[in-house]
């Protein structure tokens, strides 16, 4: 009879512990910021215990969230506010959080919440990804919005997504990755 494995992988290894660290940066609402944060996030997460593939996925996550902040932030209300990025490595998780001026439109915030809940409603993010691809194939790409960005973060980077609106009307969008288990 063999002993039950530790809370790690199937081989009984202990879960990996990330090196604790935090990186913050305020970026201008410009497209070049997405590339800049990709480079910085890849280096940060690599230096804090994630492998190359994981660091790449989280760098892509940071870039995608910055792109969304540029596209959907309320820049008419706050044209000079920066996009604030937080990269965090704690012993059991890596987090990307991006803040930008929140739109003052409850319908759009409800749509964001509905999208996140829709992704969570599937057995796995892969199923949500396939379903969205099917929807796009049947509906077409006429409006120029694929709706794949958040789904790709959940599926490809294996991140749990969430958001909240701060008291200062900033939309804080987060993606949390747990290296030794997502589900």
N, C-alpha and C positions, 0 to 999 in steps of 0.2 A: 504494500500500500504506500502510495506517495503522499507527501505532505501537500496541503493546499498551497497554491502560489500566493505570494505576498500581493498586496494591492499594487500591482505594476502590470507588466505584460504577462503573456501566457507562460513564459519561462521562469516565472517566479522572481524576476528582478524587481528591485525596489523602484518606485517611481522616480523619475528624473526631477531634480530640484534646480530651478533656474537661479542664476545669480541676480540678486535684487538690484534694481536700478530704475532710474526715472529720467526721462528726457522730455523737455518741453520746448516749444518754439512757436512764435507768432509769425505767420506767413501772410504776405499780401494776397488778395483775392485775384491772383493771376495764374494762368495755366502753367507757367513754369514752376509754380509752387508744388504741383503734383509730382513732377520729376524730382525736384529737390528733396521732398519728404521721402520719396521712394528710396533714394540713395542713403539718406540718413537712417531710415528705419531698418534697412537691410543690415547696415553696419551695427546699429544699436542691438538688434535682436541676436545677431551673430555673436556679438561680444558678451551677451548675457545668457548663453547656454543653448540657443536654438541652432539646429543644423541648417545647412545651406537652403534646403528645400523649404523649411519652416520660415526662415528669415525672408526668403523670396516671397512666400505667400503673404506674410504680414506686411512686407513692404508694399506689395500690390494692394493690400487692404487699406493701408494708410493713404496711398495715392488715390484710390477709388473714393474714399471718404472725403478727401480734400477736393476732388473733382466735383462730388455731389454738393459740397459746401459752396463751391463757386457757382454751380448751376442753380441751386435752389435757395441760397441764402438771401435774406432781404437786404440787398445792397442799396436799394433806394432809400431805406430808412437809416442805414448805417454804412454809408459809402467808404468810410475810412477805417472801419474796424478791421482788425486782422482775423484770420482764421487761426484759432489756437489749437495746437496739436499736443497731445500727451501720449508718450509711449511709456509703458510701464511693464517691468518684469518683476513678478513676485515669485515666491518659491514654487507655486503650482500653476501659475497662469501668466499669460502675456496679454496685454490690453493695448488697443489703439483707441483713443478718444479724440474726436474732432469737434470743436465748437465754432459756430458761425451765427450771425444774426438770424433769429427765427422769424419766419413769416408770421404775420398777425392774421392768420387765416385758419380757423379751427378745422375747416374741411380738408385742407392740405395736410395738416398734422394728423387728422383721422386717417387719411389715405396712407400716410407713412406707417402708422400703427397697424392698419389693416394689412399692409404688405408684409410687415414683420410677423404678424400673427399668422398670415397665410403660409409663410415659409415654415414657421414652427409647427403648423398643422400637419405636415407630412411626416411620415415615419423617418425619413432622412432628408437632408438638404439636396441630395442627388435627385430624389423624386420630385422635389419642387423645381429644380433646374430643368429636368426633362419635361415636366408639365408646362413650364413657361416657354420652352422651345416649341412645343406642340402648339401652344396658343399663338405664338409669333408666326409659325408656319401657316396657320389657318387664317389669321387676321391680317398678316402682312406687316410691313415696317413703315407704313405710310406717314405716321406722325413723327418719325425719327427718334422715338423713345422705345428702347427694348425692354426696360424694366429688369434687366439681368444683373445690374451692378450689385445690389444687396444679396441676391441669390448666389452670385458667384463668390461673394465673401463667405457666406454660410457654407457653401459646398466645397469650393476649391481651398479655402483657407481653414475650413472646419471651425469657424467662429460662431459664437452665439451673439446675436445682434440685439441692441436695445437703444433707447433714446429717452431723453427728458428735456424739458425746457427749463432753463435756470430762471431765478427771480429777475435777472437782468435781461431777460428775453433772448437768451442764446440757446440755440438748439445744440445739445450735446449728444452726438451719435457715437456709440461705442461698439467695439467688436472684441470679444474675449476668446482667447485660444487656450485650451488646456492640453499641453503636450502629451500627456499620458491618458487621454480619454476625453472624448467630446460628449458621448451619449450617456 
